[in-house]
Structure formats: C-alpha cells, structure tokens
C-alpha cells in the first residue's frame, strides 16, 4: 500500500535544503571522490575503444560537481577526445547550479553540454518517441534510482543505450547500510511506489543476477552524523529526518508510532554507532558497473 505521507520530492525547495544539510553532515561526496580518483580511471580505460569522440549521459546529475570530476577522469584516460555530455536532471535549481559551475570552467571547451530538465522516465520516453539511435560510451546514475517507478526497467533501458565497450555506473546505498535496514523495515509506510523506492545495490544485483548480466561491484564506506534527529523540534534534525525518510515534515506528519519506530531504528546498532555523544549513521554506498550488451 502506498504511503499516505507526502513525498519530500514534491517540495523541491525543502528537498534541496535537506540534501545540502545531508552533504554537510555526511562523508558521501568524499567517498565518491575517493572512488572517482582511485578506482574509476581503471574502469574507464576500455571505454570508447579508441574513438576520438565519446558520448556520455549523466542521469540525475544534480549540481554537477561529481559529474565534472568523472568527466575529468574520463578525459585524462582518453586525452584529446571530445565529449557530448547529456545532462538529465529534473530540478531547475540543481541544473542552474550545474550550468553556473560549467560557466566558471573555461577549460571545458572539449565538452558539449546538452541540458535536459526532466526525470529519467521523461528522458526515456523522449528517447523512444524520437527513435534515437545514438549510443553512449559512459552512463552514470548517481543516487537516482530511488526516484523511478521501476528501477530494474530503468537499468535495462540505459544499458541498452551503451555502445560496444560502454559502461553503465550505478551508485546507490548499500544493502548493508542503515538506509537498507530502514527501507526493509518501513518500506510500506515510507515509500511512494509511483515516485520513490526503497532500493539498494542488493536489489539491483539480484535483478542483474537473474538476467545473467555482467557487472562489477564495489563498496564505499560512508557515515552521517544524525545526532540532531533525536532532539525534538530541532530544525536541522527535522530536515535530516525528512531526508532519511523521504517524507515532507516527517516529524510533524508521521503517526506517533511510526515516528517512534523510525527513531528507535535509526539508533539501533544495525544502523548507527554512538561515539563521543554523537549518533553516527551507516551511510555506506555501493557501486555497480554494468557492461554493454554487445
């Protein structure tokens, strides 16, 4: 049964505010950067097969910081290439930040940016309607499969766009993370199946295994300070709770038993550790790299 609570994604302003606080309180972007600089270059080495021009699609690109770091690694591995970069991002606020970031980097003239202010589902529909035949050498989907109706179908569609030697990179919360435990316990109450899913790398691996799809997987340790979540009425704590549950004003709108259950679970040793008076949530991420079909 779909949750009667209102999804946070329907309030972009509050979502962006809670997301920014999440980035400040977590090591997420740092663990992503560690992966991009230490592991991604070897993954990208075979992309393109020596072509002078590469096609890239970023799905759920946000404000672009992580995208540009991946593009930098791609071009370091393939010096002299030009890049056609399709950016897919539904938030105008985030897309404008991305454009502003690009405008401040004049050395990106080897990259052509195509801006698509739309969801992944809208992008897929548009691609099919236009009967596009262009293939991609690298597609990345960072923390966005929560916001599609059918994550498995979305993965299959974007894999179908890969050219020979292409790679699809998927980054999600790990099945062993606190997010995974929260989703498994409260998915019926928290997830809106039309707009948000409680999905982890474990779910995507199970799907890929069932289809016999080749992939590599990586685990990225990450943590998040959620101490304020346990202080009633704390503004930052309420924003973090909204982000953790994907619910608008969770603290004010959730039934008392659900709120109490979520707070108890967030403090459970399966989700968090307590250190020096702080509650540190397990925010571990997983990366799945899927090969092209050909």
Buried (B, 14 or more C-beta within 10 A) or exposed (E): EEBEBBBBBEBBEBBBBBBEBBBEBBBBBEBBBBBBEEBBEEBBEEBBEEBEEBBBBBBBBBBBBBBBBBBBBBBEBBEEBEBBBBBBBBBEEBBBBBBEBBEEEEEBEEBEBEBBBBBBBEBBEEBEEEEEEEBBBBBBBBBBBBBBBEBBEBBBBBBEBBBEBBBBBBBBBBBBBBBBBBBEBBBEBBBBBEBBBBBBBBBBBEBBEEEEBEBEBBBBEBBBBBBBBEEEEBEBBBBBBBBBBBBBBBBEBBEEEBBEBBBEBBBEEEBBEEEEEEBBBBBBBBBBBBBBEE
